[in-house]
């Protein structure tokens, strides 16, 4: 299946043409048929004849018929937004009109590249003048050079030629369509059916939707399940884009879905509230003056947005990849792209590279601008000059940014964030699902030794730099990234980082050695506070030496040799079990100041067991 939208001035025969091609009535409302004017979106479909006239190769073609009156521009944009091709209608007896220009500006802003020009009412006037003017106007847009067909829906003249031209366009569309992308179905109708519940319809641009599939209804992120599925009125188990589909939903209140909402695959789209875009001004308005607030259209959705201009394209740098919408005349210089940040009132599911349309509904003239989404979740603009710097950076990006572009800007991103931005060229993770810009990662690896060395110089008695302190100093979002950076001269032990060549205790080594020499002569004669003060060892220094394994600290200011516990066990094993504190003190030839914290240390280490009264025993006895 393929989907084509109509476009053109009001009362130029769009609906009449669709009716003649399909045999179906696109105007759904009685008021539309009474007034002879399309107000809302209409839908119809047909099967095109095969090139050889047989049954094989016949293509289904659905039409989205849009209103042409200026009062219904939002409805027109809702129908045109998700559709990859357009049938542009100009009446032979009416010629080029204001809404022709506005519809063409919308087509151009959305970057639609496939289309036909149909000159209707050729039975009422010579189609030549209208054809020449319309072809000239369209040539300077994203549609470029289009095939033109003159028809009369009343006499049937030219309809066979139009069907053949539609078949040729469909052949081109078939080559560019894809069913491999994630589902994003913009809802253009929502209603209820007795016994079935909530039904929504829309144009599926890409991806495959299936019965039983779970989707998210945005912007509320309400989970829903596809209960039943139809395409062009026929039940189906699955439908791939591009297609017109109707979904019967389970798990959603009947009054919740509305036009402009979207059904998306979880985790595959960025629900954007701020985005950086490249705006392509038309050649007729190369330096537009934007109001502070605009309407943003994409698919069937529209929402208000605050706009902040970041800057224009930098001279000498290519802006994008040359796939922007408008193609100005040869004698007209293409306007410089404008870079801006949009703050949306309602979140929209977006990918990097999406096309959005910006519209100023309060402007006196035509004010429609196309924009390409470059970053659907941009970093904040904090420091002075950040906006201009952002514009300079974005100037070098293609219209569809790569993972490398976003990583170069954000420095660090999680893989799901890049997947939600629609990027598949994802590099290998550096830690968990964290991805890093290679240049930034190399700079962090080079910076870490200096950060650790500086910390250790400021606190020489510390066992090293805490991992959390290193994370904060390097401004990293996760301690896992610090661990991944460790290497070379940096080692990580027990939550601390230190230089590999640096001993755990340096300036206090001589004082600790003096304590160890004293204990070698009398293992349980722990130095008292006065002796420790004389050696320059405070509680922090003793704790550091203990963590380094140079001393056994049994209390804040009571330290013994590292093997004191083993020596104590050997001496206590000679006693009758159980034993008293006094007996232990005598066996170890020490004081109560030392023996009580030592025995408590042995209790905590489950070497000894405390019994009722003043008794203990070795657990192995």
N, C-alpha and C positions, 0 to 999 in steps of 0.2 A: 504494500500500500504506500501511496505517496500523498502528501497534503499540500494544497495550494490555497493561498488567501487571495481574495479580490482586493482591489484598491482603485480609488478614483473618486471624482467629484460626485456629489449627490445628484440623483436623477439622470445619470449617464447610462443606466441600464445594466448595472452589475447583477442585480438579482434576476432580472429577466434573462440575462445571458446564462446564469447558473441553472435556471429553470429549464431553458432550452437544451442545455448540455446533458442534464441529469434526469429530467422528467420529474424532479422533486421540488417541493415548495420550500425555499430557504427561509422565508419570512414566517416565524413561529407565532407571532402575536396577531390577534385579530385587528388591533389598531394599525399594525404595519400594513396589512392587506387593505384595510379601509382607506388609509392615507396614501398608499402607493409609495411608501418611503421606509427604508430599513432603519430601525431604531437600535436594535441589539444584534448580536451575532447570530448568523444563520448557518445551517450545516446541511450539506447534500453530498451525494457521491455517485459515481458512475464507473463503469468498466470501459476502458479505452480499447479500441480495436487493435489487434496485433498487426505488425507491419505487413505480414503476408496474407492477412484476411482470415486466417484460421483461428482455432480456439486456443492454441498454445501461445504463450507469451503475452496474453491479455493482462493488462495492469489495472488495478483498482486505484482510482483517484478520488480523494475527498476534497471538498471545497469548504473553506471558511469564508462566508460572505460577510463583509464588514460594512457598517453604515458609512455614508459619505458626508453627512451633514456635519458642520463644524461644532454643533452642540454635543455631538456624540464621539468626539475624538478619543476619549478614554476607552470607549467600547471598541473603536477601531484598533487602537493599539493593543488591547487585550487579545484580539483575534490575530493580529499580524505578528505579535511578538515571538511566539514559539515556532512559526512556520518558516520553512527553508526556501520557499519560492512564492512568487506573486504573479497574478494575472492582472496587469494594469489596464484599466478600462478608460477610454476617452471617447466621447460621442462625436461622430462626424459632424453633426449639426450644432454642437456646443463648443468644440475645441478645448484648448487648454484653459482651465479655470482655477480659482483660488484653492479649492480643496484638492485639485490635482497636484498643485505645488506642495500642499501640506502633507498629503499622503506620500508623495515622492520623497519629501524630506525625511519622513519617518522611515521609509524603506531604506534610504541611504544611511540614516543614523544607525539603524539596526544591522547594517552591513549585509543585507540580503543580496545574493549574487546571481540568483537564478530567476528569470522572469520572461514573460511574453507581454507584448503590447497588443491590445485588442481594440480596434476602432469599431464601435457599435453604431447602429442606425445608418449603415452605409446605403440603405435604401432611401434615406431622406436627404442626404447631401453627399457631395464628392468627398471621399475619405482622404484624399491626397493632402490638402492643407493641414488637417488635424494630425495626420500621420507624420508629416515632416516636422512640425513643431514639437510633437511629443517625443519623437526619436531624438531630436536635438537636446531637449531637456533631460531625457533619461541618460543620454550618453555620458554625462558628466557626473554620474552617481555610481554607486557600487554595482548597479545592474549592467552598466556599460552598454555595449551594442546589443540590442534585443531584436528578436524577430517580430515583425508587425503583421497582423492579420486583420483584414477588414471583414466584418460580418454584419448580418441582419438577423436578429433573433425572430423577427416577424416572418420574413420570407424564407429563412433557413440558409440564405446565401452565405458561403464562407465557413459554415459550421464544420463541415467535413475537413476543410483545410486546418481549422483550429484544433480539431481532435488530433489530427496528424502532428501538428506543431506541439501540442501538449505531450504526445507520445515521445517526441524527440527530446523534450525537456525532461521527461521522466527518466529517459535513458541516462541522461547526465546526472540526475539526482540519485539514481541507483548506485552509481559509482562512488558518490560522496557520503551516502548514508551509512550508519554504523549501529549495530545492535550490541556492541561491546561496552558501551559507557554505562555509568550508573544512572538509575532512574531518577528523573526530576519531572514530574507531571504537573504543569501549571493548570489549576482548576479554572475552567471558564463557565461551567454550569454546576449547580448543586440542587438536587430535588429529592423527594421521597416517593417511593412506590409502595402502595399497600401490600403488606406481606413480605416485602423485600427489605425495606428500610432505606438508608441513605445511599444515593447514587450521585457520583460526580463524573463529569466528562472533561476531556482536555486533549490537547495535541501532545503526543509523546515524541520528543525530538530524537531521543536515542535510548539505548538500553532495552531491557526486556522486563515486562511486568507479568507476573504469574498468579494464578489462583493460589490462595493460601499464603501469599507473601506478606511479610510484615513491613510496613512503611511508617514513616513519621509524617504527621501533618504539621507543616510549618505555617506561621511562626510559633505556634504553641508547643511544638515537639510532642504532640499527643500521638501515642502509638496506635495504629489502626491495622486491620488485617483485610486483605482482599478476599471477599466472600464469593464474588462471581465477577466475570469479565466478559465484555462484549467489544467487538470491533465492527463498525458499520452495521450495527443491529444484529450481528450473528454471535452466538456464544463462542468462547475460545478458552483454551487452557492457558495459553500465553500469547502475548503480542509483543513484537519488537518494533522499535522506532525506525522510521518516522511513521506515525499512525494516529488516527483518531480512535480514542478508546473511551469506554464507559465502565466505571468500577463501582460495584456494589460493595460497600464497606461495612465491616463489623467493628464494634467497639468505639463508635463515635456518635455523639448526639446528632440528631437530624439538623439542628439549627447551628451547628458549629462550622462545617465547611462553607466557604464562600469564595466567590471569584477573586483570584489573585493569590490565594493560598496555594501551597505546593505540596505534593506527596513525594518524599525523597527516600532513598535508601539510607539507613542509619550509618553514620560515620563516613559518608562519602561526599559530603558537602559542607562548606563553611557557612554557618549561620552568621552572616556578616552584619555588624552594626556600624563599623567604620571601614572604609576602603579607599585606596588610592587608585586614581583613574587617569587615563590619558584621553583628553577631550579633543576631538577633531573638529575645529570650527569650519563651517562651510566657506567656500570661496567668496560668497556674497557678504559674509560677516566675519572677516579674519580676526578681529579683536573684539569679541563680544564682551559686553558688560553684564556679568551674571548678577542676579539678585541674591540676597543672603540665603534664600530658601527656594528650592526647585522641587519639581516632581520627578521622581526616578521611576522609569518603566522598564520591566524585563519580563518576558513571557506575558502572562495575563496579570501580573502584579503591578501595583503602583504604590508608592509611599513618598512621603515628604522627606527632604534631606537638607541639612545645612551644608553649604559649600564653602570651602576655604581654598583659594587658589595658592598653589605652592610655587609655581613659576612656569615659564615657557621653555620650549626645547632649547638646549644649549647649542650655540652656533658651532658647526663643524662636527657634531655628533649625529648619527642617523637616528631618527625618532621612529622606533618600532621597526617592523620588518617589511614595510612596504605593502602590507595587506589591509591598510585602513580603508574606510568606505569610499569617500569621495575621490573622483578623478577630475581635477579642474581642467579647463581647456588648456591647450598647449601654450597659449600666450598669456596664461595667468599663473603666477607663482603660488604654489600650494601654501596655505596658511600654516604657521608654526603650531604644532600641538601644544596644548595647555595641560599642565599637570595640577591635579586638585585632589583634595581629601573630602569625602562625603561622609557625613554623620547621619545615619538613617533613623527615622522615627520608629520603623518596624524592621526587625531583622529579615534578611533575604538569604536564601540558600544560593551560594555563588561559588564559582571556580575562578582561578586566575585565567584570564583570556576571555571571559564572558563579555558580551556586548550589552551595554545598557543604554537607554535613551533618556536624556535630560530635557525637561520641558518647562518653560516659564509660562504658566497659564494666564498670567496677568499682562503679558507683553501685548502691545498694540499690533505688532506684525507677527511674522512667522518666527518662532523662537524654539527650535528643536535642534538638539545637539547629540551626536553620537559619542560614546565613550567606551573605552576598553578597560576592563578591570585588570589592574596589574598586581595589586596586593590586597586580598580580601580580609586581611587581619594585620594592618600595618603597625609598626612600633610607634610609641607616642612621640610627639614633637615637643620635647622639653626645653632644650637650650635655645638661646638666641641664634638665629640663622639656620635652625634645623629644617625649616620649610624649604628654603632655597637649596640646601644640601640635598634634600630628598628629591627635588625636581632635577638636579644635576644627575643624581644616581639613576633615576627612572628614565632619563633621556636615552640611556644606552640599552634599555631593555627591549626585547622583541614584544610583539603584541600578545604572544602566548609565552609568558615567562617560564623559565626552567627551574628545577629544584636548586641548581647552582645559583641562579639569580636571587631567589628568596633567602638561601642560606648566607650568601654574601652580605645581604642586608640585615638579617636577623641574628647572624653569627651562630646561634644554636636553635634548633627546632626539634620537636618530637616527630617521629615518622607519621603518626596519625594526623598531625596537623598538615603535613605536605599532601597526604592522601586526600584529606578533606578539601584541599585547594585544587584538586584535580591533577596533581603531578605524579607521574609514574617513574620518571628517571631519578629514583631516589638512591643516594650513595649508601655505603655500608655504615651501620651505626658505630659510634665510638664508645657508647656505654648504654646498655639496655636498649631502649628505642630512641635514644638521643642521637641526633645527627648534627654535624658541625661543618662549618665552612673550613676547608683545609688550611687556609692562611691564618684564620683566627685560632684554630686548634694548635698550629705550630707556634703561634705567639704565646698562647697560654702555657704550653709545655716549656717554652724558654723562660717565661716569667715566674713559674712556680719555684725554682731553686732560689731566686732572689728574694721572693716573698718569705720563704721558710728561713733563709739565712738572716734576713732582717728581724724576723720574730725572735729567733734564737739569740741574736745579738742583744736585743732589748730585754730578754728574760733568759739569761744563761743557765739558770738552775732548773728551768722547765724541762720535762722529758722530751719536748719537741713541740711543734705547732699543732694544736688540735685541728682535726680535719674540718670541723665546722668553721674555725677561724680562717682556714685557707679558702674555704668555699666563699665566705663573705668577702675576703680580701680580693679574690679573683672575680667577684660578682657573678658567680655561677648559680644556676637554679637548683642544683642537686649535688649532694656529697658524692654520689656515684661518679660524677664527672671528675672530681678531685682524684678519686681512686684510680680512674682510667688514665689520668695524667702522670701518675707516679711512675718513675723509672729513672734510669741513669744514676745520678748521685742521690736521689731522693728515695728514702725507704719509709714505709708506713708500718707502724707497730702499735697495736692496742689503741687505735684511734688517734695516734700522733704521727706527724711527719717530721723527719729530721734528715740532715745531710748524712749520707752514708759514712763518710770519713770522720764525722764528729762523734766522739764518745758521748754516751748518755749523760755523763757528768764530767765537766771539764775543770772549771776554776776551783771546785771543792775537792778534787781528787786527792790532793796531798793531805787535807784534813781527814778525809775518810780513811786514808791509808794509816794515819796515826792511830785512829780508833781501832782499826783492825789489828795493828801491832800490839796495842794494849790488850785486846781480847785474846790474842794468841797465847799470852802468858796466863790469863785468868778468864776462861771463856764466858763466865756468867757474871763478871764484874762490870756491868754496864756503866759507862761514864755518866756522871751526874750532870745536872743542868749547868753547873758552874764550869765543868770541864768542857762541855760542848760549846758554851759561850766563848770560852777562851780559844777554841779551835775555829770559831766563826761558823758553826753549824747550827742553824735554827730549824724549826719544825719543817719548813718548806724544803730546805736542803736535805734533811734526813728523809723526807718523803720521796724526793727525787732520787736519792741514792738507793732507797728501798725498791722503787720501781725499776731501777736499772739492775737490780740483783746484787748490789754491792754490800748491802746491809739487810738484816732482818729487823723490821720495826714492829715491836710488840705493843707499844704505846707511843703517844706523840713524841716524847723525849726519851724514850727507852729503846735503845738499839743494841743488837748483838751481831755476831758474825753470821754470814748467810747459812752456814751449816749448823747453827746453834740448836735447831729443833732436833736434828738427828743426834747430836751429842747429848741433848737432854733425854731423849728416848733411851739411849744406851745406859745412862746413869739411872733413870727411873726403873728400868727393867731389873735392876739389881735389888730393888726393894720388894718386900712382901706386898702383894696386891689384895685389897686396895691400900692406898697410902694417904697420909694426911698432908696438908700444906706444909706443916712444920718439917715432916720427914723429907719432903721434896726439897725444901730450902736447905736442909743439912746435906742431902745427897749432892746437890749442885753447888754447895759452898757459896751461897749468895744471900741476898737480903730479901725481906718481904716486898720491898719496892720493886724488885725484879721478878721474883718467883710468881707473884700473883698474876701480873699481866702475861707472863710467859705461859703459865698453866691455862689461862683463859684463851690464849692464842692456840694452844694445843687442843683445847676443847672445840674451838671453832673449826680447826682443821680436821676434827674427828679422829685425832690421834689418841686423845684421852677422853674418858667419859666421867662426868661428874655424877656422884652418887649422893643420897641423902646424908646430911651432916657435912662435915669437912673432909669428905673422902673422894678419891678419884681412883681410877684404874686405867691402865693401858688397854685399848680395845682389843688388842691381839692376845690378851692374857685372861 
